[in-house]
Amino acid sequence: MLWVPLAGFVIWAGYLIGTEHRLHLFQFLPFLFLAACPLMHIFMHKHHSGHKDKIDKD
């Protein structure tokens, strides 16, 4: 049941950051898009063999 106060704190902190520091968040938004590209590439290509050639064994 520790998650209930923790979730409340995260919601409260997010509200305060969103209302008091909105300009700073909008200035940081382009950097989040740039950081999302390599992170998505790393985490979304995790479960397949990548760029290796597959050799059929008959």
Backbone as a chain_set.jsonl record, in Angstrom:
{"seq": "MLWVPLAGFVIWAGYLIGTEHRLHLFQFLPFLFLAACPLMHIFMHKHHSGHKDKIDKD", "coords": {"N": [[0.815, -1.205, 0.0], [2.157, 1.086, -0.166], [2.273, 2.39, -2.524], [0.134, 4.133, -2.857], [0.389, 6.668, -1.346], [2.742, 7.403, -2.616], [1.979, 7.623, -5.31], [0.168, 9.739, -5.036], [1.944, 11.769, -4.268], [3.519, 11.961, -6.593], [1.614, 12.817, -8.446], [0.896, 15.281, -7.298], [3.408, 16.609, -7.354], [3.835, 16.627, -10.114], [1.734, 18.272, -10.92], [2.484, 20.718, -9.711], [4.94, 21.219, -10.971], [4.053, 21.374, -13.59], [2.388, 23.655, -13.517], [3.9, 25.749, -12.39], [6.347, 25.757, -13.717], [5.989, 25.786, -16.467], [6.968, 27.124, -18.748], [9.656, 26.375, -18.754], [9.376, 23.652, -19.203], [8.312, 23.62, -21.805], [10.466, 24.66, -23.192], [12.267, 22.59, -22.957], [11.14, 20.542, -24.366], [11.809, 20.004, -27.211], [14.303, 18.719, -26.871], [13.551, 16.411, -25.58], [12.255, 15.033, -27.626], [14.439, 14.571, -29.303], [15.971, 12.926, -27.64], [14.29, 10.784, -27.423], [14.429, 9.341, -29.795], [16.958, 7.754, -30.023], [16.552, 6.237, -27.703], [14.151, 4.839, -28.184], [15.039, 3.311, -30.337], [16.951, 1.671, -29.115], [15.437, 0.254, -27.138], [13.293, -0.831, -28.572], [14.374, -2.518, -30.448], [15.226, -4.649, -29.069], [14.368, -7.323, -28.792], [14.671, -8.783, -31.131], [16.746, -10.313, -33.654], [18.308, -8.34, -34.665], [20.556, -6.893, -36.975], [21.73, -9.081, -38.088], [22.587, -11.59, -40.461], [20.539, -14.273, -41.358], [21.124, -17.696, -41.497], [20.009, -20.363, -43.337], [19.55, -23.598, -42.273], [19.61, -26.584, -43.8]], "CA": [[0.0, 0.0, 0.0], [3.047, 2.238, -0.224], [2.133, 3.067, -3.802], [-0.927, 5.147, -2.818], [0.957, 7.992, -1.072], [3.745, 7.713, -3.628], [1.244, 8.098, -6.482], [-0.339, 11.066, -4.698], [3.067, 12.705, -4.317], [3.91, 12.15, -7.994], [0.568, 13.643, -9.065], [1.035, 16.63, -6.741], [4.637, 17.2, -7.881], [3.61, 16.888, -11.53], [0.873, 19.453, -11.031], [3.263, 21.909, -9.393], [5.917, 21.451, -12.042], [3.314, 21.786, -14.784], [1.83, 25.003, -13.416], [4.893, 26.762, -12.047], [7.517, 25.73, -14.595], [5.496, 25.437, -17.796], [7.861, 27.672, -19.765], [10.849, 25.54, -18.788], [9.01, 22.381, -19.817], [8.177, 23.82, -23.242], [11.802, 24.845, -23.745], [12.96, 21.309, -22.92], [10.408, 19.58, -25.182], [12.554, 19.505, -28.389], [15.355, 17.801, -26.449], [12.908, 15.134, -25.278], [12.054, 14.346, -28.903], [15.745, 14.098, -29.762], [16.392, 11.826, -26.779], [13.383, 9.656, -27.617], [14.81, 8.555, -30.974], [17.872, 6.65, -29.71], [15.99, 5.362, -26.671], [13.212, 3.929, -28.834], [15.808, 2.375, -31.14], [17.572, 0.7, -28.212], [14.489, -0.599, -26.443], [12.364, -1.508, -29.458], [15.107, -3.54, -31.186], [15.806, -5.498, -28.04], [13.939, -8.706, -28.806], [14.881, -9.523, -32.365], [18.163, -10.618, -33.874], [19.024, -7.153, -35.126], [20.937, -6.805, -38.374], [22.491, -10.279, -38.44], [22.03, -12.401, -41.534], [20.124, -15.6, -40.911], [21.56, -18.767, -42.38], [19.083, -21.49, -43.31], [20.198, -24.902, -42.168], [18.769, -27.624, -44.394]], "C": [[0.852, 1.26, 0.0], [2.831, 3.036, -1.506], [1.088, 4.173, -3.768], [-0.364, 6.527, -2.451], [2.02, 8.391, -2.091], [3.082, 8.237, -4.899], [0.677, 9.496, -6.237], [0.755, 12.118, -4.761], [3.48, 12.994, -5.749], [2.891, 13.025, -8.718], [0.687, 15.088, -8.596], [2.273, 17.326, -7.301], [4.49, 17.514, -9.369], [2.734, 18.105, -11.761], [1.666, 20.735, -10.764], [4.284, 22.226, -10.471], [5.206, 21.952, -13.295], [2.793, 23.198, -14.711], [2.901, 26.059, -13.184], [6.047, 26.844, -13.047], [7.135, 25.344, -16.018], [6.432, 25.939, -18.89], [9.119, 26.819, -19.885], [10.554, 24.192, -19.437], [8.887, 22.52, -21.326], [9.534, 24.045, -23.907], [12.561, 23.528, -23.836], [12.337, 20.278, -23.858], [11.153, 19.119, -26.435], [13.663, 18.531, -28.017], [14.783, 16.443, -26.068], [12.646, 14.347, -26.561], [13.377, 13.798, -29.436], [16.237, 12.917, -28.932], [15.52, 10.601, -26.991], [13.813, 8.779, -28.781], [15.809, 7.445, -30.638], [17.328, 5.713, -28.634], [14.993, 4.378, -27.271], [13.961, 2.899, -29.67], [16.421, 1.291, -30.253], [16.537, -0.258, -27.646], [13.539, -1.348, -27.374], [13.048, -2.589, -30.29], [15.732, -4.562, -30.252], [15.534, -6.974, -28.276], [14.077, -9.409, -30.145], [16.37, -9.586, -32.651], [18.947, -9.44, -34.437], [19.321, -7.215, -36.604], [21.768, -7.998, -38.805], [21.785, -11.007, -39.583], [21.698, -13.772, -40.987], [20.535, -16.63, -41.957], [20.586, -19.928, -42.219], [19.876, -22.781, -43.247], [19.24, -25.962, -42.693], [19.264, -28.991, -44.037]], "O": [[0.336, 2.367, 0.148], [3.166, 4.219, -1.57], [1.154, 5.085, -4.592], [-0.615, 7.485, -3.182], [2.184, 9.573, -2.396], [3.57, 9.192, -5.501], [0.703, 10.342, -7.131], [0.53, 13.227, -5.248], [3.762, 14.142, -6.093], [3.268, 13.882, -9.517], [0.589, 16.015, -9.4], [2.207, 18.495, -7.682], [4.965, 18.549, -9.834], [2.966, 18.878, -12.691], [1.539, 21.716, -11.497], [4.465, 23.388, -10.837], [5.699, 22.849, -13.979], [2.749, 23.89, -15.729], [2.812, 27.157, -13.734], [6.656, 27.903, -13.199], [7.89, 24.647, -16.696], [6.66, 25.23, -19.871], [9.596, 26.568, -20.991], [11.401, 23.651, -20.148], [9.314, 21.628, -22.06], [9.728, 23.662, -25.06], [13.414, 23.368, -24.709], [12.947, 19.242, -24.12], [11.137, 17.921, -26.717], [13.94, 17.603, -28.776], [15.46, 15.425, -26.217], [12.799, 13.126, -26.579], [13.425, 12.686, -29.961], [16.857, 12.0, -29.472], [15.974, 9.481, -26.76], [13.578, 7.571, -28.75], [15.535, 6.284, -30.942], [17.618, 4.517, -28.656], [14.991, 3.202, -26.905], [13.565, 1.734, -29.711], [16.406, 0.115, -30.616], [16.746, -1.471, -27.674], [13.026, -2.403, -27.0], [12.375, -3.489, -30.792], [16.673, -5.26, -30.629], [16.394, -7.806, -27.985], [13.63, -10.549, -30.276], [17.165, -8.965, -31.946], [20.152, -9.558, -34.661], [18.448, -7.55, -37.405], [22.459, -7.917, -39.82], [20.556, -11.035, -39.66], [22.481, -14.363, -40.244], [20.314, -16.442, -43.153], [20.363, -20.416, -41.111], [20.762, -23.023, -44.066], [18.188, -26.208, -42.103], [18.675, -29.989, -44.453]]}, "num_chains": 1, "name": "protein.A"}
